[in-house]
Amino acid sequence: MLLLGFGAVACLALVWAVVSWLLVNWWALVVLGALAAVGGTVWVHRYRQQQAWDRARQQALRYGLPQLDALHHRDFEYAIRDLMLRDGCTDARQVGGAGDNGADVLATDPLGRAWVIQVKHRRDGDRGSPVGTPDLQRVNGTARQLYGADVVLVVTNGRFSTRCAPLAAQLHMHLADRRTLATWASGGRPLWELLPKIPPPRKGR
């Protein structure tokens, strides 16, 4: 207790000495305040500049099919997320992994539509095995119920089996194959302009 008491007294004495010195040397406070203001201004400027650079990089983002084919499947998911970010989906995020319930990327487009995207990567592109109907059924079973999706999409750098298109139409889902992906990734148009019958945003969004 004595040690704590001595420590408290020493701290109070130190604080009093500092305050007394500052009262006499008030100019030091002015200098410190000016330095803090300059430092804060520089930090804010650099932060805004970094944000501007990040936006410019996003808007200039382009992928070629060879680049996408060479990606690991997880990196392919991040590439799809980045393309959605590029096109104005500011909340786009990668969620694929254990327990993802069929969703790999979630995003809200500039018109307020909620997208749930399942991403299927094929190392051999359209020469690999096609994406089949079980993949569509898996994401369809959870996208609207769990994620409140307005648009349910399966995108691949490969191809879909012949049974996928009719099933997607019945389930009101959308498919983006290698050809659609190539056009989208090259930066010409956002994805919702390339897919047919994208629903309007729900009321209240």
MIDOSE-1310 file (N, C-alpha, C; in nm, 2 decimals, decimal comma, always signed):
residues 205
mlll	+0,08/-0,12/+0,00/+0,00/+0,00/+0,00/+0,09/+0,13/+0,00; +0,20/+0,12/+0,08/+0,29/+0,23/+0,08/+0,35/+0,26/-0,06; +0,39/+0,15/-0,12/+0,44/+0,16/-0,26/+0,34/+0,23/-0,35; +0,22/+0,18/-0,34/+0,11/+0,24/-0,43/+0,09/+0,39/-0,40
gfga	+0,10/+0,42/-0,27/+0,08/+0,56/-0,23/+0,19/+0,65/-0,28; +0,31/+0,60/-0,27/+0,43/+0,67/-0,32/+0,42/+0,69/-0,47; +0,37/+0,58/-0,54/+0,36/+0,58/-0,69/+0,26/+0,69/-0,73; +0,14/+0,69/-0,66/+0,04/+0,79/-0,69/+0,09/+0,93/-0,67
vacl	+0,16/+0,95/-0,56/+0,21/+1,08/-0,53/+0,31/+1,13/-0,64; +0,40/+1,03/-0,68/+0,50/+1,06/-0,78/+0,43/+1,10/-0,91; +0,33/+1,02/-0,95/+0,25/+1,05/-1,07/+0,19/+1,19/-1,07; +0,13/+1,22/-0,95/+0,06/+1,35/-0,94/+0,17/+1,47/-0,95
alvw	+0,28/+1,44/-0,89/+0,39/+1,54/-0,89/+0,44/+1,56/-1,03; +0,45/+1,45/-1,11/+0,50/+1,46/-1,25/+0,40/+1,54/-1,33; +0,27/+1,51/-1,31/+0,16/+1,58/-1,39/+0,16/+1,72/-1,35; +0,18/+1,76/-1,22/+0,18/+1,90/-1,18/+0,30/+1,97/-1,24
avvs	+0,41/+1,90/-1,25/+0,53/+1,96/-1,31/+0,51/+1,99/-1,46; +0,45/+1,89/-1,53/+0,43/+1,91/-1,67/+0,33/+2,03/-1,69; +0,22/+2,03/-1,62/+0,12/+2,14/-1,63/+0,18/+2,27/-1,60; +0,26/+2,28/-1,50/+0,33/+2,41/-1,46/+0,42/+2,45/-1,57
wllv	+0,50/+2,36/-1,63/+0,59/+2,39/-1,73/+0,51/+2,45/-1,85; +0,40/+2,38/-1,89/+0,32/+2,42/-2,01/+0,26/+2,56/-1,98; +0,22/+2,59/-1,86/+0,16/+2,72/-1,83/+0,26/+2,83/-1,86; +0,39/+2,80/-1,82/+0,49/+2,90/-1,84/+0,53/+2,90/-1,99
nwwa	+0,54/+2,79/-2,05/+0,59/+2,78/-2,19/+0,47/+2,74/-2,28; +0,37/+2,83/-2,27/+0,25/+2,81/-2,35/+0,27/+2,79/-2,50; +0,38/+2,85/-2,55/+0,41/+2,84/-2,69/+0,43/+2,69/-2,74; +0,47/+2,61/-2,64/+0,49/+2,47/-2,68/+0,35/+2,40/-2,72
lvvl	+0,25/+2,44/-2,65/+0,11/+2,39/-2,68/+0,07/+2,43/-2,82; +0,11/+2,56/-2,85/+0,07/+2,61/-2,99/+0,15/+2,53/-3,09; +0,28/+2,51/-3,07/+0,36/+2,43/-3,16/+0,30/+2,29/-3,18; +0,27/+2,22/-3,06/+0,22/+2,09/-3,07/+0,09/+2,08/-3,14
gala	+0,00/+2,18/-3,12/-0,13/+2,18/-3,19/-0,11/+2,20/-3,33; -0,02/+2,29/-3,37/+0,01/+2,31/-3,52/+0,06/+2,19/-3,58; +0,15/+2,12/-3,51/+0,21/+1,99/-3,57/+0,10/+1,89/-3,58; +0,01/+1,88/-3,48/-0,10/+1,78/-3,49/-0,19/+1,81/-3,60
avgg	-0,22/+1,94/-3,62/-0,31/+1,98/-3,73/-0,25/+1,95/-3,87; -0,12/+1,98/-3,88/-0,05/+1,95/-4,01/-0,05/+1,80/-4,03; -0,02/+1,72/-3,93/-0,01/+1,58/-3,94/-0,15/+1,52/-3,98; -0,26/+1,57/-3,91/-0,39/+1,52/-3,94/-0,43/+1,55/-4,09
tvwv	-0,40/+1,67/-4,13/-0,43/+1,71/-4,27/-0,36/+1,62/-4,37; -0,23/+1,60/-4,34/-0,15/+1,51/-4,43/-0,21/+1,37/-4,44; -0,25/+1,32/-4,32/-0,31/+1,18/-4,31/-0,44/+1,17/-4,39; -0,53/+1,27/-4,37/-0,66/+1,28/-4,44/-0,64/+1,28/-4,59
hryr	-0,54/+1,37/-4,63/-0,51/+1,38/-4,78/-0,46/+1,25/-4,84; -0,37/+1,18/-4,76/-0,32/+1,05/-4,81/-0,43/+0,95/-4,82; -0,52/+0,95/-4,71/-0,63/+0,85/-4,70/-0,72/+0,87/-4,82; -0,76/+0,99/-4,85/-0,85/+1,02/-4,96/-0,78/+0,99/-5,10
qqqa	-0,65/+1,02/-5,11/-0,58/+0,98/-5,23/-0,58/+0,83/-5,25; -0,55/+0,76/-5,14/-0,55/+0,61/-5,15/-0,69/+0,56/-5,19; -0,79/+0,62/-5,14/-0,93/+0,57/-5,18/-0,95/+0,60/-5,33; -0,91/+0,72/-5,37/-0,92/+0,75/-5,52/-0,85/+0,66/-5,60
wdra	-0,72/+0,62/-5,56/-0,64/+0,53/-5,64/-0,71/+0,39/-5,64; -0,77/+0,35/-5,53/-0,83/+0,22/-5,52/-0,95/+0,21/-5,61; -1,03/+0,32/-5,61/-1,15/+0,33/-5,70/-1,11/+0,33/-5,85; -1,00/+0,40/-5,88/-0,95/+0,40/-6,02/-0,90/+0,26/-6,06
rqqa	-0,84/+0,19/-5,97/-0,79/+0,05/-6,00/-0,91/-0,04/-6,02; -1,01/-0,03/-5,93/-1,13/-0,11/-5,95/-1,20/-0,08/-6,08; -1,22/+0,04/-6,12/-1,29/+0,08/-6,24/-1,21/+0,03/-6,36; -1,08/+0,02/-6,35/-1,00/-0,02/-6,46/-0,97/-0,17/-6,47
lryg	-1,04/-0,24/-6,37/-1,01/-0,39/-6,36/-1,06/-0,46/-6,49; -0,97/-0,54/-6,54/-0,99/-0,63/-6,66/-0,93/-0,76/-6,63; -1,00/-0,87/-6,68/-0,95/-1,00/-6,68/-0,96/-1,06/-6,82; -0,86/-1,14/-6,86/-0,87/-1,22/-6,97/-0,90/-1,36/-6,93
lpql	-0,96/-1,44/-7,02/-0,99/-1,58/-6,98/-0,87/-1,66/-6,94; -0,75/-1,65/-7,01/-0,64/-1,72/-6,96/-0,60/-1,69/-6,81; -0,62/-1,56/-6,77/-0,59/-1,53/-6,63/-0,69/-1,60/-6,54; -0,82/-1,60/-6,58/-0,92/-1,66/-6,49/-0,90/-1,81/-6,49
dalh	-0,87/-1,87/-6,60/-0,84/-2,02/-6,60/-0,73/-2,06/-6,51; -0,63/-1,97/-6,50/-0,51/-2,01/-6,42/-0,53/-1,99/-6,27; -0,64/-1,93/-6,23/-0,67/-1,90/-6,09/-0,70/-2,03/-6,01; -0,67/-2,03/-5,88/-0,72/-2,13/-5,79/-0,87/-2,10/-5,77
hrdf	-0,95/-2,20/-5,74/-1,10/-2,18/-5,73/-1,13/-2,07/-5,63; -1,06/-2,06/-5,52/-1,09/-1,96/-5,42/-1,05/-1,82/-5,48; -0,94/-1,81/-5,55/-0,91/-1,68/-5,61/-1,01/-1,64/-5,72; -1,06/-1,74/-5,78/-1,17/-1,71/-5,88/-1,29/-1,65/-5,82
eyai	-1,32/-1,69/-5,70/-1,43/-1,63/-5,63/-1,40/-1,49/-5,60; -1,28/-1,46/-5,55/-1,24/-1,32/-5,52/-1,24/-1,23/-5,65; -1,21/-1,29/-5,76/-1,21/-1,22/-5,89/-1,35/-1,18/-5,93; -1,45/-1,27/-5,91/-1,59/-1,24/-5,93/-1,63/-1,13/-5,84
rdlm	-1,59/-1,14/-5,71/-1,63/-1,03/-5,62/-1,57/-0,90/-5,67; -1,45/-0,90/-5,71/-1,39/-0,77/-5,75/-1,45/-0,71/-5,88; -1,50/-0,80/-5,97/-1,58/-0,75/-6,08/-1,71/-0,69/-6,04; -1,77/-0,75/-5,94/-1,90/-0,68/-5,89/-1,87/-0,55/-5,83
lrdg	-1,76/-0,54/-5,75/-1,72/-0,41/-5,70/-1,69/-0,31/-5,80; -1,62/-0,35/-5,91/-1,59/-0,26/-6,02/-1,72/-0,20/-6,08; -1,82/-0,28/-6,08/-1,95/-0,24/-6,15/-2,04/-0,17/-6,05; -1,99/-0,13/-5,93/-2,07/-0,05/-5,85/-2,14/-0,12/-5,73
ctda	-2,11/-0,25/-5,71/-2,17/-0,32/-5,60/-2,08/-0,30/-5,48; -2,10/-0,19/-5,41/-2,00/-0,15/-5,31/-1,99/-0,25/-5,19; -2,09/-0,33/-5,17/-2,09/-0,42/-5,05/-2,05/-0,57/-5,09; -2,00/-0,59/-5,22/-1,97/-0,72/-5,27/-1,87/-0,79/-5,18
rqvg	-1,89/-0,91/-5,14/-1,80/-0,98/-5,06/-1,80/-1,13/-5,09; -1,68/-1,19/-5,07/-1,67/-1,33/-5,09/-1,70/-1,41/-4,96; -1,79/-1,51/-4,97/-1,83/-1,58/-4,85/-1,82/-1,73/-4,87; -1,76/-1,77/-4,98/-1,75/-1,91/-5,01/-1,65/-1,98/-4,91
gagd	-1,69/-2,11/-4,88/-1,61/-2,19/-4,79/-1,70/-2,28/-4,72; -1,64/-2,34/-4,61/-1,72/-2,44/-4,53/-1,85/-2,37/-4,48; -1,96/-2,43/-4,50/-2,09/-2,38/-4,45/-2,14/-2,26/-4,52; -2,10/-2,24/-4,65/-2,15/-2,13/-4,73/-2,29/-2,14/-4,78
ngad	-2,35/-2,26/-4,77/-2,49/-2,29/-4,81/-2,51/-2,25/-4,96; -2,41/-2,28/-5,04/-2,42/-2,27/-5,18/-2,38/-2,13/-5,24; -2,36/-2,03/-5,15/-2,32/-1,90/-5,19/-2,17/-1,88/-5,18; -2,12/-1,82/-5,29/-1,97/-1,79/-5,29/-1,95/-1,64/-5,29
vlat	-2,04/-1,56/-5,35/-2,03/-1,41/-5,35/-2,17/-1,35/-5,33; -2,17/-1,25/-5,24/-2,30/-1,18/-5,21/-2,27/-1,03/-5,25; -2,37/-0,97/-5,31/-2,36/-0,83/-5,35/-2,49/-0,77/-5,37; -2,49/-0,64/-5,36/-2,61/-0,56/-5,40/-2,58/-0,46/-5,51
dplg	-2,65/-0,47/-5,62/-2,61/-0,38/-5,74/-2,67/-0,24/-5,71; -2,63/-0,15/-5,80/-2,67/-0,01/-5,78/-2,82/+0,02/-5,78; -2,90/-0,07/-5,83/-3,04/-0,06/-5,83/-3,10/-0,12/-5,70; -3,02/-0,18/-5,61/-3,07/-0,23/-5,49/-3,11/-0,38/-5,49
rawv	-3,07/-0,45/-5,60/-3,11/-0,59/-5,61/-3,00/-0,67/-5,54; -3,04/-0,77/-5,46/-2,95/-0,86/-5,39/-2,91/-0,97/-5,47; -2,78/-0,99/-5,49/-2,73/-1,10/-5,58/-2,67/-1,21/-5,49; -2,70/-1,33/-5,52/-2,63/-1,45/-5,46/-2,57/-1,53/-5,57
iqvk	-2,44/-1,54/-5,57/-2,36/-1,60/-5,68/-2,29/-1,72/-5,64; -2,31/-1,83/-5,71/-2,23/-1,95/-5,69/-2,13/-1,95/-5,80; -2,00/-1,98/-5,77/-1,89/-1,97/-5,86/-1,83/-2,11/-5,88; -1,83/-2,15/-6,01/-1,77/-2,28/-6,04/-1,65/-2,26/-6,14
hrrd	-1,53/-2,30/-6,09/-1,41/-2,28/-6,16/-1,37/-2,42/-6,23; -1,33/-2,41/-6,35/-1,28/-2,53/-6,42/-1,14/-2,50/-6,47; -1,05/-2,58/-6,42/-0,91/-2,55/-6,46/-0,89/-2,56/-6,61; -0,96/-2,65/-6,68/-0,95/-2,66/-6,82/-1,05/-2,58/-6,90
gdrg	-1,11/-2,49/-6,84/-1,21/-2,40/-6,91/-1,33/-2,48/-6,96; -1,37/-2,46/-7,09/-1,48/-2,53/-7,14/-1,44/-2,67/-7,19; -1,32/-2,71/-7,17/-1,28/-2,85/-7,20/-1,30/-2,94/-7,08; -1,32/-2,87/-6,97/-1,34/-2,95/-6,84/-1,48/-3,00/-6,83
spvg	-1,51/-3,07/-6,72/-1,65/-3,12/-6,70/-1,75/-3,01/-6,69; -1,87/-3,02/-6,74/-1,97/-2,92/-6,74/-2,03/-2,90/-6,60; -2,07/-2,78/-6,57/-2,15/-2,76/-6,44/-2,28/-2,82/-6,46; -2,33/-2,90/-6,36/-2,45/-2,98/-6,38/-2,57/-2,92/-6,30
tpdl	-2,68/-2,98/-6,31/-2,80/-2,94/-6,24/-2,79/-2,94/-6,09; -2,72/-3,04/-6,03/-2,71/-3,04/-5,88/-2,65/-2,91/-5,83; -2,56/-2,85/-5,90/-2,50/-2,72/-5,86/-2,61/-2,61/-5,85; -2,70/-2,61/-5,95/-2,81/-2,51/-5,96/-2,91/-2,54/-5,84
qrvn	-2,94/-2,66/-5,82/-3,04/-2,70/-5,72/-2,98/-2,66/-5,58; -2,86/-2,68/-5,56/-2,80/-2,65/-5,43/-2,81/-2,50/-5,39; -2,77/-2,41/-5,48/-2,78/-2,27/-5,45/-2,92/-2,22/-5,45; -3,01/-2,28/-5,54/-3,15/-2,24/-5,54/-3,22/-2,27/-5,41
gtar	-3,18/-2,37/-5,35/-3,25/-2,41/-5,22/-3,22/-2,32/-5,10; -3,12/-2,23/-5,12/-3,08/-2,15/-5,00/-3,08/-2,00/-5,04; -3,06/-1,97/-5,16/-3,03/-1,83/-5,20/-3,14/-1,73/-5,15; -3,27/-1,76/-5,18/-3,38/-1,67/-5,15/-3,42/-1,69/-5,00
qlyg	-3,42/-1,81/-4,95/-3,46/-1,83/-4,81/-3,36/-1,77/-4,71; -3,23/-1,80/-4,73/-3,13/-1,76/-4,64/-3,08/-1,62/-4,66; -3,06/-1,59/-4,79/-3,00/-1,46/-4,82/-3,09/-1,35/-4,88; -3,21/-1,39/-4,90/-3,31/-1,29/-4,96/-3,27/-1,24/-5,10
advv	-3,23/-1,33/-5,18/-3,18/-1,30/-5,31/-3,29/-1,25/-5,41; -3,26/-1,14/-5,48/-3,34/-1,10/-5,59/-3,29/-1,17/-5,72; -3,16/-1,19/-5,73/-3,10/-1,25/-5,85/-3,01/-1,37/-5,80; -3,04/-1,48/-5,85/-2,96/-1,60/-5,82/-2,88/-1,64/-5,94
lvvt	-2,75/-1,65/-5,93/-2,66/-1,66/-6,05/-2,56/-1,77/-6,02; -2,53/-1,85/-6,12/-2,42/-1,94/-6,13/-2,33/-1,90/-6,24; -2,20/-1,87/-6,21/-2,11/-1,83/-6,31/-1,99/-1,92/-6,32; -1,94/-1,95/-6,44/-1,83/-2,05/-6,45/-1,74/-2,00/-6,57
ngrf	-1,62/-2,04/-6,56/-1,53/-2,02/-6,67/-1,53/-2,13/-6,77; -1,62/-2,23/-6,74/-1,64/-2,34/-6,83/-1,77/-2,34/-6,90; -1,85/-2,45/-6,89/-1,97/-2,46/-6,96/-2,07/-2,53/-6,87; -2,20/-2,52/-6,91/-2,31/-2,59/-6,84/-2,36/-2,71/-6,92
strc	-2,41/-2,81/-6,85/-2,47/-2,92/-6,92/-2,60/-2,87/-6,99; -2,64/-2,95/-7,08/-2,76/-2,91/-7,16/-2,89/-2,90/-7,08; -2,89/-2,97/-6,97/-3,01/-2,97/-6,88/-3,01/-2,84/-6,79; -2,91/-2,77/-6,78/-2,90/-2,65/-6,69/-2,99/-2,54/-6,73
apla	-2,99/-2,50/-6,86/-3,06/-2,39/-6,91/-3,21/-2,40/-6,88; -3,28/-2,52/-6,92/-3,42/-2,53/-6,89/-3,45/-2,53/-6,74; -3,36/-2,59/-6,66/-3,39/-2,59/-6,52/-3,37/-2,45/-6,46; -3,27/-2,38/-6,51/-3,25/-2,24/-6,46/-3,37/-2,15/-6,49
aqlh	-3,43/-2,17/-6,61/-3,55/-2,09/-6,65/-3,67/-2,13/-6,55; -3,68/-2,26/-6,52/-3,79/-2,30/-6,43/-3,77/-2,24/-6,29; -3,65/-2,23/-6,25/-3,62/-2,19/-6,11/-3,60/-2,03/-6,10; -3,61/-1,97/-6,22/-3,59/-1,82/-6,22/-3,44/-1,79/-6,17
mhla	-3,35/-1,87/-6,22/-3,21/-1,84/-6,20/-3,14/-1,79/-6,32; -3,02/-1,75/-6,31/-2,94/-1,70/-6,42/-2,81/-1,77/-6,43; -2,76/-1,79/-6,55/-2,63/-1,86/-6,58/-2,54/-1,77/-6,66; -2,42/-1,77/-6,62/-2,31/-1,70/-6,70/-2,20/-1,79/-6,73
drrt	-2,20/-1,83/-6,86/-2,10/-1,93/-6,90/-1,97/-1,86/-6,94; -1,88/-1,93/-7,00/-1,75/-1,88/-7,04/-1,76/-1,76/-7,13; -1,85/-1,76/-7,23/-1,86/-1,65/-7,32/-1,91/-1,53/-7,25; -2,01/-1,54/-7,17/-2,06/-1,42/-7,10/-1,96/-1,37/-7,00
latw	-1,89/-1,46/-6,93/-1,78/-1,42/-6,84/-1,67/-1,34/-6,92; -1,64/-1,38/-7,04/-1,53/-1,31/-7,11/-1,57/-1,17/-7,14; -1,70/-1,15/-7,18/-1,75/-1,02/-7,21/-1,75/-0,93/-7,09; -1,80/-0,99/-6,98/-1,81/-0,91/-6,85/-1,67/-0,88/-6,80
asgg	-1,58/-0,97/-6,80/-1,45/-0,95/-6,74/-1,37/-0,85/-6,82; -1,40/-0,84/-6,95/-1,32/-0,75/-7,03/-1,36/-0,60/-7,00; -1,47/-0,58/-6,93/-1,50/-0,45/-6,88/-1,59/-0,37/-6,97; -1,65/-0,43/-7,07/-1,74/-0,36/-7,16/-1,87/-0,32/-7,10
rplw	-1,94/-0,41/-7,02/-2,07/-0,38/-6,97/-2,08/-0,45/-6,83; -2,16/-0,40/-6,74/-2,19/-0,47/-6,62/-2,27/-0,60/-6,64; -2,26/-0,69/-6,55/-2,32/-0,82/-6,57/-2,47/-0,82/-6,59; -2,54/-0,73/-6,52/-2,68/-0,73/-6,53/-2,73/-0,68/-6,67
ellp	-2,64/-0,62/-6,75/-2,68/-0,58/-6,88/-2,66/-0,70/-6,98; -2,59/-0,80/-6,94/-2,56/-0,91/-7,02/-2,65/-1,03/-7,00; -2,72/-1,03/-6,89/-2,81/-1,14/-6,86/-2,96/-1,11/-6,89; -3,03/-1,20/-6,95/-3,17/-1,17/-6,98/-3,26/-1,18/-6,86
kipp	-3,37/-1,10/-6,86/-3,48/-1,10/-6,76/-3,43/-1,09/-6,62; -3,34/-0,99/-6,60/-3,30/-0,96/-6,46/-3,42/-0,89/-6,39; -3,47/-0,93/-6,28/-3,59/-0,87/-6,22/-3,56/-0,73/-6,17; -3,66/-0,65/-6,17/-3,65/-0,52/-6,11/-3,63/-0,53/-5,96
prkg	-3,58/-0,43/-5,89/-3,57/-0,44/-5,74/-3,70/-0,44/-5,68; -3,70/-0,51/-5,57/-3,83/-0,52/-5,49/-3,87/-0,39/-5,43; -3,99/-0,37/-5,41/-4,04/-0,24/-5,35/-3,98/-0,23/-5,21; -3,95/-0,11/-5,17/-3,89/-0,09/-5,04/-3,74/-0,10/-5,04
r	-3,68/-0,13/-5,15/-3,53/-0,14/-5,16/-3,48/-0,02/-5,23
